[in-house]
Amino acid sequence: MKGIILHGGHGTRLRPLTHTGPKQLLPIANKPMSQYALEDLKNVGINDIAIVVGDIYPEKVKEYYGNGKEFGVNITYIYQEKPKGISHAISLCKEFVGDDKFIVYLGDNVLRKSLTDY
């Protein structure tokens, strides 16, 4: 199984906090909110993760997560030129996913429970 973390969107409702970076890198309890998604996927045994980045500071996302080694996962970055919705972002991952099953995690969502609870 593979994981996809959607890391796009302009974060307009969180301005001015998002003037300097993507909303998914805003800290919640001292770590970026999208890191909770990454850790949750890792904790259920999903180590191959694609992060779909948009045009809002994609370099900051790549700088923070790198290739994923520091987090114990393998990260592939997929670029979405313009925000065209969730289904479009997922469709860009077709080659990454191949014939595997996959789970999609919104990078700006922090779940109360872990995926292990489901």
C-alpha positions in Angstrom: 0.0 0.0 0.0 1.1 3.5 -0.7 0.3 6.9 0.8 -0.5 10.2 -0.8 -0.4 13.5 1.2 -2.0 16.4 -0.5 0.0 19.5 0.3 -1.6 22.1 -2.0 -3.9 25.0 -1.7 -3.2 28.6 -1.0 -4.2 28.8 2.6 -6.1 32.1 2.1 -8.2 31.6 5.3 -5.0 31.4 7.4 -3.4 34.6 6.2 -1.2 36.3 7.3 0.3 33.1 8.6 0.6 31.6 5.1 2.3 34.5 3.5 5.7 32.9 4.2 4.9 29.2 3.5 2.3 26.5 2.9 -0.4 26.0 5.5 0.5 22.4 6.0 3.9 23.4 7.4 2.3 25.6 10.1 3.2 24.1 13.5 0.7 22.3 15.7 2.2 21.3 19.0 5.7 22.1 17.7 5.6 20.2 14.4 4.1 20.9 11.0 0.5 19.7 10.7 1.4 17.5 7.7 4.0 15.7 9.7 1.1 14.1 11.7 -0.2 12.7 8.4 3.2 11.3 7.5 3.8 9.8 10.9 0.3 8.2 10.9 1.0 6.6 7.5 4.3 5.3 8.7 2.8 3.9 11.9 0.5 1.7 9.8 3.4 0.4 7.7 3.1 2.7 4.7 6.6 3.7 3.8 6.2 4.9 0.2 4.6 8.3 0.3 3.9 10.8 -2.5 3.5 14.4 -1.4 1.6 16.5 -4.0 2.9 20.1 -3.8 1.5 23.1 -5.5 2.9 26.5 -6.4 2.9 27.8 -2.8 6.5 27.4 -1.6 7.0 23.7 -2.7 10.8 24.2 -2.0 10.0 24.6 1.7 8.1 21.3 1.8 11.0 19.6 0.0 13.5 21.3 2.3 11.7 20.1 5.4 10.9 16.5 4.4 13.7 15.8 2.0 13.7 12.3 0.6 12.0 11.1 3.8 14.9 9.2 5.2 15.0 11.2 8.4 11.3 10.2 8.9 11.8 6.5 8.0 9.9 6.7 4.7 10.5 7.2 1.0 9.1 10.4 -0.4 8.3 11.2 -4.0 7.2 14.7 -4.9 4.5 15.3 -7.4 3.9 18.8 -8.7 0.4 20.2 -9.3 0.7 23.3 -11.4 -2.7 24.9 -10.4 -5.2 24.0 -7.7 -7.8 21.9 -9.6 -9.2 19.9 -6.7 -8.5 16.8 -4.8 -9.4 14.4 -7.6 -7.0 16.1 -10.0 -4.2 15.9 -7.4 -4.9 12.2 -6.9 -4.9 11.6 -10.7 -1.4 13.0 -10.9 -0.2 10.1 -8.7 -1.3 7.4 -11.1 2.3 6.5 -12.1 3.4 6.6 -8.4 0.6 4.3 -7.3 0.8 1.9 -10.2 -1.4 -1.2 -9.4 -1.0 -0.8 -5.6 -3.8 0.2 -3.2 -3.4 3.6 -1.7 -4.7 6.0 1.0 -5.0 9.7 0.6 -4.3 12.0 3.6 -5.1 15.8 3.4 -1.9 17.5 4.7 -3.9 20.1 6.6 -6.0 17.6 8.6 -5.0 16.4 12.0 -7.0 13.4 13.0 -8.0 12.8 16.6 -7.5 9.0 16.2 -4.7 7.2 14.4 -5.3 5.2 11.2 -4.5 2.1 13.4 -7.9 2.6 15.0 -9.6 1.9 11.6 
